[in-house]
Amino acid sequence: MASMEWFVALRYLRGKRKIGFISLITYISAIGVCVGSFVLIVALSIANGFEKEVRDRIVGTFAHASILKYHGVPVENYDSLRAEILKHPHVTGASPFITGKGGVEHDRVQEGVVINGIDDSLDKTVTDLSKSIKFGKFELDSVVSLRERKFPGILIGTGLANKMGIREGSEIVLMSLVAVDGQDDPVAKMGRFTVSGVFETGMYEYDLNLVYISIKSAQTMLNYNGVEGIHIRTDDMFNADKIVIDLREYLGGYPYRSMDWQAQNKSLFQWMKLEKLIIFIVISLIMVVAAFNIISSLIMMILEKRREIGILMSMGARSGAVMRVFMFNGIVIGFIGSTIGVALGVLLCFIQYKYHLIPIPGDLYFINTLPVLLRPLDVISVYIAANVICWVATIYPAWRASVLLPAESIRYE
């Protein structure tokens, strides 16, 4: 019986003429589903690509997680703490750090910055900052300036360098305000540094606001006895939150606290997820429009085939069989449209991923080619959603066809 229903459905789908009006609407419906599936696959892949690029730059610039003390208490025994952290089976690197706010001055131009004190020999084990050096070298010890004077080294971003006219070998003054015991007001501290390198992370805010100096220089500039905490790199960045919580318990809990990259950038990644959801909903409306075309084409088909429907039912075809005939029409349209659309979307994304054919302005974005990242779950979701929308669109017209009375259908033909 099912084979008969499929035969009748496909026969109705083709129409009496090669391109009748109803068949034309059917083809337009299939094209709508195809375009919707194609655009949705491409849009989601682009959103995934940008999310990955942003995530890689954030995690590359900062560590996977950090171990600190509550209430901003400095970690004084940081060498022994680092050695203890490295014993954890999921920790692959650890490095001490200090952060604080300050300002830089060069040729009477001043800018506010975030001061990062790091150990340049250990930081390579937790971040990719050393790989982001565009000019100069990754060195924070004493560096000879263009004026042939030796000062501690400092790393600055390309955004800050371009804004203040700083280049490798320039001398800059670093300033900070620190609290001193016995004094109510903070005390200004200043130090002269030589720009040893200029880095470019691709994130404008980082390249404009971050500067890096040695741990020793940061202790002096920020009046720190010890370090703020220990940056760590794990063997699985996506499980860094669970690993660092386990590490905190491994260290004995209080007074240590943990922080991971996902918690630090929670708002950003939640916004990206919301953006993907909006993209999915909005572009799915293309397929919803195609579904209305399916409804209209089926209704007109039913009106055209009233006599045939009546004959089928008078010959013993049950209402369920008639309903399935017209539901199969929508299912075929959805299957053909979604299959072609998804296949074209996957093909285009693969070509862009492999050959980088679509460029984007490098001065506006942090990359030169359009990023794409295909995720199997997105492909499956789009394919299922397209077919479900088309199937749902067939229910009402198919039900209307199944309740036609055979005698009434034949009488007026």
C-alpha positions in Angstrom: 0.0 0.0 0.0 2.8 2.4 0.9 4.4 1.9 -2.6 1.1 2.9 -4.2 0.9 6.1 -2.0 4.5 7.0 -3.0 3.7 6.4 -6.7 0.6 8.6 -6.6 2.5 11.3 -4.5 5.3 11.5 -7.0 2.9 11.5 -9.9 1.0 14.4 -8.4 4.3 16.2 -7.7 5.2 16.2 -11.4 1.9 17.5 -12.5 0.1 16.9 -15.8 2.3 19.2 -17.8 6.1 19.6 -17.6 5.8 23.0 -15.9 2.2 23.6 -14.8 1.3 26.4 -12.4 1.1 24.1 -9.4 4.4 22.3 -10.3 6.1 25.8 -10.6 5.0 26.7 -7.1 6.3 23.3 -6.0 9.7 24.0 -7.6 9.8 27.5 -6.0 9.1 25.8 -2.6 12.0 23.4 -3.0 14.3 26.3 -4.1 13.2 28.3 -1.0 14.0 25.3 1.3 17.3 24.9 -0.6 18.3 28.6 -0.2 17.3 28.7 3.4 19.3 25.6 4.3 22.3 26.9 2.3 22.3 30.4 3.9 21.8 29.0 7.4 24.7 26.6 7.1 27.0 29.3 5.8 25.9 31.9 8.4 26.3 29.5 11.3 29.7 28.4 10.0 30.9 32.0 9.8 29.6 32.7 13.3 31.5 29.6 14.5 34.6 30.8 12.7 34.6 34.2 14.3 33.9 32.7 17.7 36.9 30.4 17.3 39.2 33.2 16.2 38.2 35.4 19.1 38.5 32.5 21.6 42.0 31.5 20.2 43.2 35.1 20.6 41.8 35.4 24.1 43.2 32.1 25.3 46.5 32.8 23.4 46.9 36.2 25.2 45.9 35.0 28.6 46.2 31.7 30.4 43.6 29.0 30.6 43.1 29.6 34.3 44.7 31.3 37.4 45.2 30.5 41.0 45.1 33.5 43.4 44.4 34.3 47.0 41.3 35.9 48.4 41.1 39.6 49.2 44.0 40.4 46.9 46.5 39.0 49.3 49.9 38.5 47.5 51.3 35.0 47.0 54.8 35.2 48.6 55.9 31.6 48.2 55.1 31.5 44.5 58.1 29.3 43.5 57.0 26.5 45.8 53.3 27.0 44.9 54.2 26.8 41.2 56.1 23.6 41.8 53.1 22.2 43.6 50.7 23.2 40.9 52.8 21.5 38.2 52.3 18.2 40.0 48.7 18.2 39.0 48.2 15.7 36.2 46.2 18.1 34.0 48.4 21.1 34.3 51.0 21.5 31.5 52.5 24.9 32.5 52.5 27.5 35.3 53.9 31.0 35.5 53.6 33.8 38.2 52.0 37.1 37.3 51.2 40.6 38.7 48.6 43.0 37.3 47.9 46.6 38.0 46.8 49.9 36.5 49.1 52.6 35.3 50.1 55.0 32.6 52.8 55.4 30.0 54.3 58.7 28.7 56.3 59.2 25.5 57.1 62.6 23.9 54.6 64.3 26.3 51.8 61.9 25.2 50.2 59.9 28.0 47.9 56.9 27.9 46.4 54.6 30.6 47.4 51.0 30.5 47.1 47.7 32.3 50.5 46.6 33.7 51.3 42.9 33.5 54.3 41.6 35.4 55.4 38.2 33.9 58.4 35.9 33.9 59.4 35.8 30.3 61.2 32.5 30.7 58.0 30.8 32.1 55.2 32.7 30.4 55.8 30.8 27.1 54.5 27.7 28.9 51.1 29.3 29.6 50.4 31.9 26.8 51.2 32.5 23.2 52.3 36.1 23.8 55.9 35.3 22.6 54.4 34.2 19.2 52.6 37.5 18.8 55.7 39.7 18.7 55.6 41.7 15.5 58.7 43.8 16.0 61.6 43.3 18.3 62.0 40.4 20.7 60.3 38.8 23.7 62.8 40.0 26.3 62.1 41.9 29.6 65.7 42.1 31.1 67.9 45.2 30.6 67.6 46.4 27.0 69.7 49.1 25.2 67.5 51.9 23.8 68.0 53.9 20.6 69.8 56.4 22.8 72.3 53.8 23.8 71.0 53.7 27.3 70.1 50.5 29.2 66.7 50.2 31.0 64.4 47.3 31.8 62.5 46.0 28.8 58.8 46.5 28.2 56.4 44.9 25.6 53.6 47.1 24.2 50.8 46.4 21.6 50.6 47.7 18.1 47.6 49.9 18.9 49.5 51.7 21.7 52.7 51.9 19.6 50.8 53.5 16.6 48.8 55.9 18.8 51.8 57.2 20.7 54.4 56.9 17.9 56.5 54.3 19.8 58.7 51.8 18.1 61.2 49.1 19.1 64.1 50.7 21.1 62.1 53.8 22.2 62.3 54.9 25.8 59.0 55.4 27.7 58.1 56.3 31.2 55.8 53.9 33.1 53.8 55.4 36.0 51.6 54.0 38.7 49.9 55.0 42.0 50.6 52.7 44.9 49.5 52.6 48.6 52.4 52.9 51.1 52.1 52.0 54.7 51.9 55.0 57.0 50.5 57.3 54.3 46.9 58.1 53.6 47.3 59.1 50.0 48.8 56.9 47.2 52.3 57.6 46.1 53.2 58.0 42.4 56.0 55.7 41.1 57.7 56.2 37.8 60.3 54.2 35.9 62.0 54.4 32.6 61.8 51.4 30.3 63.0 50.5 26.8 60.5 49.0 24.4 62.0 45.6 23.6 59.2 44.4 21.5 55.8 45.2 19.9 53.1 42.5 19.9 49.9 42.1 17.9 47.2 39.8 19.3 44.6 40.9 16.8 42.3 42.1 19.6 42.2 45.9 19.4 41.6 46.5 23.2 44.5 44.2 24.1 46.9 45.8 21.7 46.0 49.3 22.9 45.8 48.7 26.7 48.2 45.9 27.7 51.9 46.3 28.5 54.2 43.6 29.9 57.2 44.0 32.2 59.3 41.6 34.3 58.1 40.3 37.7 60.9 42.2 39.4 60.0 45.5 37.7 56.3 45.0 38.5 57.0 44.4 42.1 58.9 47.7 42.2 56.3 49.7 40.2 53.3 48.3 42.0 54.9 47.9 45.5 54.2 44.2 45.5 55.7 41.8 47.9 55.4 38.5 46.0 53.0 38.0 43.1 49.3 38.3 42.5 48.9 34.6 41.5 49.9 31.8 39.2 48.8 31.5 35.5 48.3 27.9 34.4 47.8 26.0 31.2 45.8 22.8 31.1 45.7 19.9 28.8 42.1 20.7 27.9 41.1 24.3 27.6 37.4 23.5 27.4 37.5 21.8 30.8 39.8 24.4 32.3 37.0 25.4 34.7 36.7 21.9 36.2 40.4 21.4 36.2 41.2 24.6 38.1 38.5 23.9 40.7 40.0 20.4 41.2 43.4 22.1 41.4 42.2 24.5 44.1 41.0 21.6 46.2 44.3 19.8 45.5 46.1 22.8 47.0 43.9 22.7 50.1 41.1 25.2 49.3 41.1 28.4 51.2 42.9 30.9 51.0 43.3 30.0 47.4 40.6 30.9 44.8 40.5 30.0 41.1 39.5 31.8 37.9 39.3 30.4 34.3 39.1 32.0 30.9 35.5 31.1 30.3 34.4 32.9 33.5 36.5 36.0 32.7 34.8 36.3 29.3 31.4 34.9 30.1 29.4 37.9 28.8 31.3 37.9 25.4 30.7 34.2 24.7 27.1 34.3 25.9 26.5 37.1 23.5 28.0 35.0 20.7 25.7 32.1 21.5 22.7 34.4 21.5 23.8 35.8 18.1 23.9 32.3 16.7 20.4 31.6 18.0 19.1 34.8 16.4 20.8 33.9 13.1 19.2 30.5 13.2 15.7 31.9 13.9 15.8 34.7 11.4 17.2 32.7 8.5 14.8 29.9 9.3 12.1 32.3 8.3 13.2 31.7 4.7 12.2 28.1 5.1 9.0 29.1 6.8 8.1 31.2 3.7 8.9 28.1 1.6 6.6 26.1 3.9 3.7 28.5 3.1 4.3 27.9 -0.6 4.1 24.2 0.1 0.7 24.7 1.8 -0.6 26.8 -1.0 0.6 24.4 -3.7 -0.9 21.4 -1.9 -4.2 23.1 -1.4 -4.4 24.0 -5.1 -3.3 20.4 -6.0 -6.1 19.1 -3.8 -8.6 21.3 -5.6 -7.3 20.2 -9.0 -7.3 16.5 -7.9 -10.7 16.3 -6.2 -12.0 13.9 -8.8 -9.0 11.6 -8.5 -9.2 11.7 -4.7 -12.8 10.7 -4.9 -12.1 7.8 -7.3 -9.3 6.6 -5.0 -11.5 6.7 -1.9 -14.4 5.0 -3.8 -12.0 2.2 -4.8 -11.2 1.6 -1.1 -8.4 3.9 -0.3 -8.8 5.0 3.3 -8.5 8.6 4.5 -5.1 7.8 6.1 -3.8 6.7 2.8 -5.0 9.9 1.1 -3.5 12.0 3.8 -0.1 10.2 3.4 -0.2 10.8 -0.3 -0.1 14.6 0.2 2.2 14.5 3.2 4.7 12.6 1.0 4.6 15.5 -1.4 5.8 17.9 1.3 8.3 15.4 2.6 9.8 15.0 -0.9 10.1 18.8 -1.4 11.8 19.2 2.0 14.1 16.3 1.4 15.3 17.5 -2.0 15.5 21.2 -1.0 17.3 20.6 2.3 19.7 17.9 0.9 20.8 20.2 -2.0 21.0 23.3 0.2 23.0 21.6 3.0 25.3 20.0 0.5 26.0 23.3 -1.2 26.5 25.1 2.1 29.0 22.4 3.3 30.8 22.5 0.0 31.2 26.3 0.0 32.4 26.3 3.6 34.9 23.6 2.9 36.3 25.5 -0.1 36.6 28.7 1.9 38.3 26.8 4.8 40.7 25.1 2.4 41.5 27.8 -0.1 40.5 31.1 1.7 38.8 32.5 -1.5 36.7 35.2 0.3 38.9 38.0 1.7 37.9 40.6 4.3 39.5 43.9 5.2 42.4 43.2 7.5 42.4 46.8 8.8 38.9 46.4 10.1 39.0 42.8 11.3 41.8 40.9 13.0 42.0 38.4 10.1 42.4 38.7 6.3 40.0 36.0 5.2 36.5 35.1 6.1 36.7 32.4 8.9 34.4 29.4 8.7 34.1 26.4 11.0 31.6 23.6 10.2 30.2 21.8 13.2 28.4 18.5 12.6 25.7 19.5 15.1 24.8 22.6 13.2 24.6 20.7 9.9 22.3 18.0 11.4 20.2 20.7 13.2 19.6 22.6 9.9 18.8 19.5 8.0 16.3 18.2 10.6 14.7 21.7 11.0 14.2 22.1 7.2 12.5 18.7 6.9 10.4 19.1 10.0 9.2 22.6 8.8 8.2 21.0 5.4 6.5 18.1 7.1 4.5 20.3 9.4 3.4 22.4 6.5 1.7 19.3 4.9 -0.5 18.3 7.8 -3.4 20.7 7.3 -3.7 20.3 3.5 -3.3 16.6 3.7 -6.0 16.4 6.4 -8.3 18.4 4.3 -7.8 16.0 1.4 -8.5 13.0 3.6 -11.9 14.3 4.8 -13.3 14.8 1.3 -16.4 12.8 0.7 -16.0 10.5 -2.4 -19.5 11.2 -3.7 -19.2 14.9 -3.3 -15.7 14.9 -4.9 -17.0 13.1 -8.1 -20.4 14.8 -8.3 -19.0 18.3 -9.2 -16.4 17.1 -11.7 
